[in-house]
Amino acid sequence: MDSLAEAEITEAGLAADRSRPGKRALTIIQAEHLPAIRALARAPCAGFAMLRRNIAVAGISLAALRGRQISLGTALIEITGPCAPCSRMEEALGPGGYSAMRGHGGVTAQVLRPGRIALGSPVLPAEM
């Protein structure tokens, strides 16, 4: 996992990622959940790259937007559901990592319109 200052979002997810088009093209996590995950996993040094999500956002409730469209930089996406943790969280965060991620794992999304995202890009509910 690499942290990038900007990236291209294609119909298959982030460019150069191994995603496929569809309801799980992107995985997104709320930055506000990282302190809870660190505390629950007893992993104070855990960072976003360890959580195996494509994008971290702040200042917006992803859970409240399930089934809705949001603009992510210049891309348009639809939140399709929760992103459940996988067994790799035990490897990444240590014992209890899987349980720490439950309820904090973020969401999956489908790309409706490709675009670009950069650090500080707006993340806003789309007008419907």
Buried (B, 14 or more C-beta within 10 A) or exposed (E): EEEEEEBBBBBBBBEEBEBEEEEBBBBBBBEBBBEBBBEBBEBEEBEBEBBBBBBBBEEBEBEEBEEEBBBBBBBBBBBBEBBEBEEBBBEBBEEBBBBBBEBBBBBBBBBBBBBBBEEEBEBEEBEE
